[in-house]
Amino acid sequence: MSRERSRAARGLPVPGATCEDLLVAAQAALDRADFRGARALAERAVARADRDPRDGARAASRRLLATALLLDDDATEAERVAAEAVRVARTARSYRDEALGELVLADVRRAAGEYIAGLKHAARARTLAARAKDPTTERVVLADYALLLGRLGDHERAREAFELLLATPLDDLPPSRAFRVLYNLAGVHRAAGRFSEAFVVLGQAADLADGGAGGHADWALRHARVQTLLDVGAFSAADAILGEAAFDDDAPSWQRAQHLALEATLALEGSGDARRAVALAEQGLALPALLRPVRFALEKVRADAHLALGGRAEAERVGIALMGPQANAGIRLHAAEALALAARAGPPGAWLLRWLGALAIAGSGAAGRVEHEACAALVSEPDPIGSLARATLPVLRARLVDRTPTEHRAPFRRLLRRIERRLAEQRAHGASTAADARVSEPVRRAMTSVGLVGESPALLGSVATLARAARSATSVLLLGETGAGKELFARLVHQISERARGPFVAINCGAVPEPLLEAELFGHERGAFTGAERARRGLFVEAEGGTLFLDEVAEMTPQMQVKLLRVLEDREVRALGGGRARKVDLRVVAATHRALPELVERGAFRQDLYYRLAALTVPVPSLRERMEDIPLVARALLAREPGTRAYTLDVPALTSLSEHAWPGNVRELGNVLRAAAALADGLVIGRPDITAAMARAPAGGPRAERELRETTLSALRARHQAELRELVGRAIAAADGNKREAARALGLSRQGLYRVLERGE
């Protein structure tokens, strides 16, 4: 480094310094957060460059001056100078300099909170950088483009852009640029609720800051760390970092305002001192030349503090006032947060409506932040809506607890306990729904035991009905769509009944042809039919003292219905080929996805059998009737299988699941999650994985079932043959490949078993 450049880099006056020396000095001043010094040096560089015929220096000096002006609170002049840099580069036909000039304009727009306008400049910069065929410039531009995508709530595309950036080492970038890439990536992770990833990337950025990224980088890093710590409730750690910050009188307004906004948030959320939070926020709002994002942060924390002090009208007014301008400027995240703030402050009846409006403004990416707001709001709401609280609790568990780094989970668990305690108090005073109040703790434990997951009113209402039925010995009829979980309901009624110590035996009546079904249910003697080499007990006998679950009972033939009715009336069974009846003591739980009363009217199902089975009818809600349960159900399905146990769902993926109608219910959801886990790159399932899995998943639901039932006789025969082969295949697998043992378990000869395998007879 020349002597002049060395003096300039240290901020010392150099009478004979070149334009390049002055640019080095201005950049050094920016790196140590001396924005006024950087501005003065950049102005000298512009003057020197204008006397130099090299257009590259003219454009570079203006870009640096625009950046210094922006950081020194003069955004209007920064925009003018940046536009001038673009014009100079365009005149010189330098794609590289024009791209970097557009990037400074994008920075100016971003700082003003005009993210859509900023994204347009960044997109133009990407096009110009590609024309310049300069890989370093392309990477620099892509980093800012990705940041703006994240600010607009498009976290998936932002993450894809950063992954493209990080596919190659950052060593070829200047330290300040490499720091900026990591800093922006951490911001995208944080906005998407990926707090663990944000902390990791901030640690990598800190290494670059220590390596010479500069004083401005130190402030940016401190600010990002404190924001993320506040997000996860690590208030002591945030307070320690804020306490290290020191400002002189020359510090720019935006920097002091950011610090005051963080202090106000810490006062409100960390110590509950709402009055101090208001004072700190108003101190920040009194500073001059504040740009929109900084002003928004201060206004929002002040409104939150007013809400904590009981000033609901003021908080609602501020939230609604902030919402419109933010949405018009394209700041969907801020607009959504403002609407959520207004919703918390407004009348209880408007709460849910405004929350849904916030989600609509936020779009797919920012919805997770709104749900964060909604969950926290349940603590401050004087009279939270019971159904909304129950709907939000699973989201809180799934996103705020499980997605938070282990060392910071305690504050969120405390928040969760506070919400649950308030809901428990409501239930004690009869404020919750009657269905929820009737579901006792033992029943909830039984739900967990059988794998029935959910907190929705639709589910809990059916469970409460089922719990009443379990106290008697009467038959139960479960009505619900295919895949909705009727067998889980059957297992639940068994688990909470006096027969819980007895066996639970299940059979799908629609999957077994009549001759085999009769033998399965009632048993058979040796020689009762071809291939029956030995006697076998039927399922009615095997379920003695317990529960027999007859799934898809409406698929029975009229002849089989008569035989079943006789057993239910006489409480005794006679094996095929047997002469003596045997008394049985068990509960029968039947299920169907079809409308049995309609079948009775058409004569397709016996009325007397219907009344025997439907002593107590329980509806099993479809998944679309309990959409608020999807986060819980999805996590339970992933945890149930060894192959998917380690996988989690990010915010956009949960949003995508909640937008689907699920005609195939829980069964379809499980298939989609298994496919998405197989497609995921890593252990986090994202929206693209869910979308691809849904495209591959077979159609399901009532329509598919109707089409299956209305098919031809030959198609039905083929279906039964396939199911028989599957049944035999399972028996062979259970017998470790020993076909003789499998045949004995099925009550068939080896020849009969081979015939089933070969022809499905």
N, C-alpha and C positions, 0 to 999 in steps of 0.2 A: 504494500500500500504506500502511495506517495506521501510525502511529509504534509502536503496541503490537505490531502484527503483524510489523513489521520487526525489532523487538527479539526477539520470540519466534522468528522464523525464524533468528536468529543464536544461539539457545539461551540468551538472556539472560532472567532472571526478570522477569516482568511481572505485578505484583499484580492489575491490573484487566483482564487479557486475557480476551477472550470465548472461547467454545468453539471458534469458527471460527479465532481466532488461535492457539489451542493446537494445533488440528489441523494448521494450516500449519507450525507449529514442529516438531511431531512428525514430519511427512513430511520436512521438511528434515533432521532428525536421522537419519532412516532413509537418506536419499539420501547422506549423508556417512558412513554405516556406524557412526553412534553409536547402537547399538541400546539401550543402557541409558538414554541420555538420551531417546530416542524413547519408551521404555516409560514413563518417569516423566511425560513431557508427555502421553502418551495417557491415562494414569491420571487426570491432572488434567482432561483433556478429558471423560472419562467422568463424573467427579464433577460437572463443570459442566453437562454435557448432562442429567444426571438431575434437575437443578434447573430445566431448560428444558423447556417443554411440547412442543418440536418433536421428533417421533420420528425424523426424518431425521438429526438431529445425534446422537441416542442410538445409532442403528445405525451411523453412520459412525465415531463415536469407538470403539465396540467392535471394529469391523473393523480399525481402525488399531492398536488395542492388541493384538489377536490376532496381527497380523503382526509387531509388535515383540516379543511374547513368543516367537513361533516363532523369530525370528532371534536371540533372546537365550537359546536353549537350553531354553526351557520349553514343550515341545510339548503337554504335558497341559493346562496352564492355557490355552494358546492355543486348543486345541480347545473347552474349556468356554466361553471368551469369544466365540469365533466362533459357537457354537451359540446363545448368548444374543443375539448380533446378529441371527441369523436369526429368532428368536422375536419380538424387538422389531419387526422389519420386517414379519413376518407379521401381528402384531397391528394394525399401522398400515396393513395392506393395500397396502404399497408393493412392487410386483413388482421394481422396480429394486434397492432396498436388499436385498430378500430374495435376488435373484440374486447380488449382490456378496457377501453373507454366505455363500451356498453356495460361492462361488468361493474364499473364504478357507478354508472347511472342506476343499475339494479340495486347496488348497495344503498344509494340515496333513497330510492323508493322503499326498500325494505325497512330502512331506519324510520321512515315516515309511516310505516304500517300499511303501505299500499302494495300488498304482496302480488296481486294480479298484474299490476303495471310492472313491478319488479321482475316477475316471471317472464314477461314479454321481452324485456331488455336482456335477460339471461338467455332466453331461447335464441335471440338474435346473435348474442355473443357466441353461442355454441355453433351456429351456422358459420359465422366468420372464422372461428378457430379451426373448424374442419377445413375450410378453404385455405387457411394459412399452412396447414399440414405441419403444425408445431405441437407435438405430443404434450409438452409441458403446459402450454397455454390451454390446450383442450382439457387437461386435468384440472387446472385452476378454475376454468369456467364451469366445468361439470360440478365442482364442489359447491359453488354458489347456487347453481341451478337446483341441486338436490336439497339445499337448505330451504329455498323458497317453496319447493314442493312440500316439504315437511311443515312449513308455516301455514300452508294452505290446507293442511289436514290430509294430504295424500301420502301417508307414511310408507305405504308399500312401495310406491314408485321411488320415493326418496331413498329408502333402504336399498333398493336395487341399484340406484345410481351410485351410492356410496360403496356398495360391494364391488361394483365395477371399478371404482377409483382405487380401492384397496387391494385389487387383484395383483397389482405390482407394487413394489416398495415405494415409500414416499421419499426416498433418499435424493431423488433427482429434483425435488422441489426445495425452494428456500425454506429455512426453518419456520418463518412466519406463515408461509402458505401451508406447509404441512400441518402446523398447529391449527390453522383455520379449518382444514379438512376434518381433523379429529374433533375439534370443538363443535362444528356444525353437526357431525354425526351423533355426538352425545345429545345435542338438542333434539334431534329427530327421535332418538330412542326414548328420551324423557317424555316428549309429547305423546308418544304412542303407548306410554305406560310400561316400557321395558326398562325399569330402573336399574336392574343388575347390569345390563349391557351398558347403560349410561355411565355407571361408576367405573366400569372397566376401561371404556374409551377415554374418560376424563383422566384416568391414571396414565394412559399412554400420552395424552396431551400434556400432562404435567412434566413428563420426561423431556418433551421437546421444549417446554417453557424453561426448564432448568438448563437446557442446552443452548439457550440464546434466542428464544422467540421474542423476548422483550417484556418491558414493564406493562405495556397494554395487555399482553397475553396473560400476565399474572392477575390483572384485575378481572379479565373475562373469565379466567379459570375459577377464581374465587367466587364470582357471581354464579356461575353454572353449578359449582359444587353446593353452594348454599341453597339454590333453588331445588336441586335434586334431594338434598337432605330434608328440606321442608316438605317435599312431596311425600317422603316415606316416614315423616314424623320423627326424624332424628334431631330434635330441637337443641339438645346440649351441644352436639357436634356443630350444628349450624351457628349457634351463638359463639362458640369458640373461634370459628373462622371469621365471623363478622367483627369480633373484637380485635382482630389483628389489622383490620383496615384502617388506614389513616389518610386524611385528605389535607391538602394545603389550600390556600385561598384561590389558587389558579385552577383548581380542578374544574372540569366542565360540569355544567348543570346536569346533564343526563346521567353522569357518573354518580354525582351526589344523590340524585333522585332515585336511581336504581338502588343505592345503598339504603336510603330511607324506606323504600317500598319493602325491601327484605326485612329491615328492622321492625317495621309495622306488622308485617305478616308473622314474624317470630313472636312479637308481643301478644298478638291476638291468639295465635294457635298454640304457642308454647307455654305461655303463662296465663292466658285468659284475660290480659289487661287491655280491654277494649278501649278505654279512654286514652291510654298511651298510644295505642295504634292509631286512633283518630288524630291525635296531635302530631305524630310523626308523618302521617300521610298528608295532612294539611301543610306541614312544613315543606314537604317535597313539592306539593302542588303550587306553592308560592314561588318556586324557582322559575327563572325566565326561560323561554325558548324550548319548552319541553315538546318532544315529538310524541306522536299518537301512542305507540306501544308503552312508553314509560308513563305517560299520563293515564293510560288505561289501567296499568298495574296499581297506581296510587289511588285512582278513583274506586277501583274494585275493593281494595283492602279497606278503604275508608267506609264503603257501603257495608261490607261484611261486619265491620266494627259497630256501625250504627245498628245493624240488625241484632247484634249480640246485646246491645244496650236497650233494645226494645223499640228502636226507631224504624219500624217496619215500613212506614210510608216513605221515609227518606231513602231507604235501601231499595224499595221497589222503583221509586222514581229514577234513581241513578241507574239501576239495571236496565230499565227500558230505554232511558236516554242514551246509554252506551251502546245498546244493541244495534239500532238502526245504522249509525255511521260505520260501525265495524263491519256489518254485513255488506253495506254498499261498497266498502273499500276492499272487500274480498277476504277479510280476516274472519273466516268462519269459526275458527277456534275461539277467538275473543268474543264474537257475537254469541256463540253458544254459551260461553261462561256468563256473559251478561244476562242472557235470558234465564239461565239457571238461577242467577242471583235474584232477578226479579220474581221468579217463581217461588223461591223460598220466602220472599218478603210478602207476597200477595196472599189473598184469601185461600184457605185450604182447597176449596173447590176448583181453583184455577191452577193449582200446583201441577197436577198431572198433565193438563192441557199444555201448559207452558213448557214443561219438560219435554214433551213430544215435539213441540215447536223448536226447542233448542236442538234436539237431535236432527230435525230436518235441516236446520241451518248448518249444523256442523258437518253433515255428510258422513261418509263411512269412517273417515280417519279420526275426526275429532270427537266422535260419539263416546269413546272411552273416557275422555276428559270430562264430558258432561256427566257421565255416570258417576265419575269420581265426585263431582260436585253434588250430585243427587244423593249419594250415599252419606257424605258429610252433612248434608242438609237435614237428614233424619234426626240428627242429634239436637239441632237448634230449633226444629219445628215444635211449637207448643203442643199441637194436636196432630201428629203424623197420621196419614191415612193408613189404616191397617193393611189393606190389600197392597198398596204401593210399597209399604215397608217390607212386607213379605216378598214382594217381587224383586226388591232391590237387594235384600240380604244375600241371596246366592251370588249376585254380581260382586258384591263387596267381598265375599269370601274368595271367590274365584280370582278376582283381578287384584284387589288391593292387598290381600294377605299372601296368597300363594305366588303372586308375581313380584313380590317385594323381596329384596335381599334378606337372607336369614337374620343378619344382625340388626335389621331395622323392622322386624315384623311385630315386635312387642307393642309399639304405639297403635298400630292398626288393629291388633287383637283387642286392645283396650277400647278402641272405638266400637268395634264389633260387639263387645260385651255391653257397652253402654246402650247401644241400640236394642240388643236382645233384652236387656233389663227393662227398658221402657216398654217394649212390646209385652213382656211378661206382666208388668204392672197394668197395662191396658186389659190384658186377658183377665186378670184378677178382678177388675172392676166391670167386666162384661162389655168392654169397648170393642174387642175384636169380634170377628164373625163367630157365629154359634158353632160352625163346623170345626173351626180351629180349636175352640175351647173344648170340644168333645173328644179330640184326639189326645188321649192320655200319654204320659211318658212311656209306659210299658208298650203301648201300641207303636209309638215312634221307634222304640228300640227294635221291635219286631220288623218294622218297615226296613230298617237298616240291615237287619239280619237276612232278609229275603232278597235284598237288593232293590227295593222300591224307593225311589228317590224323588223328592219334590216338596215344595212348600206352597203350591198354588191352592186357592180356594176350591177349584174344581176337583183336584186330587184329594185334598183333606176332607171334603164333603163326602166323597165316595168311601174313603177309608173309615170315616165316622159311622156311616151306614153299615159297612162291613163289620165293624167292631161290635155293633149291636147284634148283628146276625150271629156272630161267633159264639155268643153266650148261650144260644139254644142249639138243639140238635137238628134243626130244620135244614132242608136242602136250600142251596143258594144258586141262583142263575146270574152269571156275569154276561153283560151285553157290551160289546165294544168292537172297534175296528180291528182288523188283522194287524198284528205288530204292536198293539197298544199296551200290552203287558198283562193280559188276562191270567196267564199262569202265575205271575207274581202275586196277583190278587188272591188266587186260589191258595197259593202257599201261605200268604199272610193270614187268611181266615183259618187255615190249619194251625199255624204257629200260635195264634192268640186264643185258640179254643181249648177245651179240656182234653181234646184228642191230640195235643201237640206231641205227646210222648209216643204216639202210634205212628205207623208208616204213612207217608204221602206218596200216592201212586198216580201217575198221569198217563193219559193216552189221547192221541189225536184221532177222533173217530172218522174224520174225513180222509185220513191218510191210509186207512186199512180197509180192504174190501170186506164185504159182509161175512163170507165164510170164515175168514181168518179173524175178523173182529169178534164174532160170537165165541170162537175158541179162546181168544185173548181175554175177553171179559169174564166168561163163565167157566173156562177150563175145559179139558176133555179127558176121557178115559183112553186107555191104550186100545188101538184099533178102531177108534171112533171114525176115522177117515183115513184115506190113503196117505201113508207116510207117518202116521201117529204111532210110533213104535213104543211110546211109553206115556203114562198118564201125566197130566200137567195141571197145576192149580191155576185158576183164573185170577184176574186182577181184583175181582170183588173179594175173593178169599185173601189175597195178598194184602189188601188194604184193611183187613180186619182190625178194629180198634182205632183206625185212623181215618184218612180222607181219600176218596177216589175222585180224581179230576177228569171229567169227560169234556175234552176240548172239541169244538166244532160239532156239537151234538146234533145240530140241525141237518147235518149231512147223512144221518142214519136213514136207511131204507125204511119203508112202512113196516115190513116184517120185523126188522130189528127194533123198531120203536115198541112194537107189541111185547117183545121179549124183555126189553128193558123195563117197561111199565110193570110187568108181572113181578119182576124182582123187587122193584121199589115198593109195590103194594104188599107183597108177602114177606119181604125182608129175608128171602132165602133164594139160593141159586142151585141149579141143577147142571152138572157138567155134561158136555156133549157125550152121548153114548153111555151116560150114567143113569142109574135107576133111582137113586136116593137124593133128596134135596138136602141142602145144608144151610142152617141159619147163619146170617151175617149181621154184624153190628158195625156200621160205619156211616160216615156222612158223605153224601154225594154233592159235589160242586160241578155244575155244568157251565159251559160257555159257548157262545156263538157270536159271529160277526153279522148275522142275518137278523131281520126283524121277525121274530117268532110269531107275534100276533097276526101279522099278515100271512105267514105260512099256514097258521091255523085256519084263518078265514078261507084260504084257497084249498084247504084239505090236504096240504102237503106235509103237515105235522099234526100229530094227534093232540086234540084239545085236552084230554085227560092226562096225557104225559106232560104237556106244558104246565098244567096246574100243579102236578107233582113236583116238577123241577123248579118252578118259579114261586115257591113258597115265599121267598124273599129275593127280589131282583135288585142288583147293584149295577149302575152304569160305570163302565171303565172309560175315563175321559181320553180322548185322542190327544196326541202331542200338540196339535194346533189349538186345542182348548186350554192348554196350560203352557203357553209359550214362555212364560216367565221362569219355568223350571228348566229350560234348555241348558243354561250354564252348568247347573248341578248334574243333570242327566248326562251331559256330554263328558264331564270330568269323571263321573262314576263309570261310564262305559269304557273310557280309556284306561282307568285304573283296574278294571275287571280282568283284563287279559294281559298275560306276561309280555306279549309282543308290543303292546301300546302303553304299558304302564309308565314309562319314562317320559311320554310326550305331554306337552301342554299346548293350549290354544291361545293365540294372541288376540288383541282387541278386535281387529278387523275380521278375524275368523269367527269369533263369537257373534259379531254383528251379522255376518253372512249366514250363520246358522239360524239366527232369529228371523231372518227375512224369508226363509223357505217355508212352504206350507206343510211339508212332511206327510204326504198321503200314505206312506208306508209306516208312519209313526216311529216308535223307538227302534224297531228292527231296521228300518231304513237309515235312521240316524247312526246306528252302530255300524252298518255297512259302509256308510260314507266316511265315518271316522277312521275305520280300519284302512280304507283306501287312501285317505288323506295322509295318514301316518306313513304309509308305504311311499307316498310321493314326496313327503316333506324332505327338505334339505336340512338336516339337523333334527333337533328334538322339539322345535317349536313349529306348530302347524299354523300356517298363515292363510289369508283369504284365497290366494291363488291355488293352494293345495285343496281347499274345500271346493272351490269352483270346478277344478279338474276332476275331483272325486265324484261330485254330483253329476257331471257329464257322463261319467263311466257307469254310474250306479243304475241298475235296472229299475224300471218304473214299478211302483207298488200302489197299494191302497185299494179302496173299494172298487174303483173302476176295473182294475186288473182282476180283482176277485170275481166280479160279475162276468167278465169275459171268459175267465177260466171255467166258471160254472155253466156257461151257456155253450160250451164247446160240444163236439160230437162224441158219440159213444166210443169210437175207436181212440179218440184223443184221451178220453177218461181212462180207458183200459191201459193205454201207454203210460199214463201218469201213475196208475196203481202199480204197474209192473216196475217202474223206476223206483217207486217208494219201497216196494218189497225188496228189491235188490239192495237198496240202501239199508234197510232193516237187517238183512242177512249180513251185509258187509260190516255193520257195527258189531253184530254178534261175533263174527269171525275175529274182528280186531280185539274185542274184549277177551276172547279165548286165545289170544296170542297166536292166531293163525291156525289153530286146531279146529278143522271143520267138523270133526266128530263131536267135540265139546260144544261147538256153536249149534249144531243140529239138535243136540240133547237139550240145550238151554231153550231153544225155540219149540221143542216138542215135535221135531221133524226127524225123518230118517235122513241118512246121508244122501240117498237118491232124491228125496224130496227137496233137500237143500240145493243140490246141483241143478234140479229142474228150475228152481226159482232163479238161480244165478244165470242160467242159460236163456230162459224164456220168460221169467217173471211170473210163472204160474202160481 
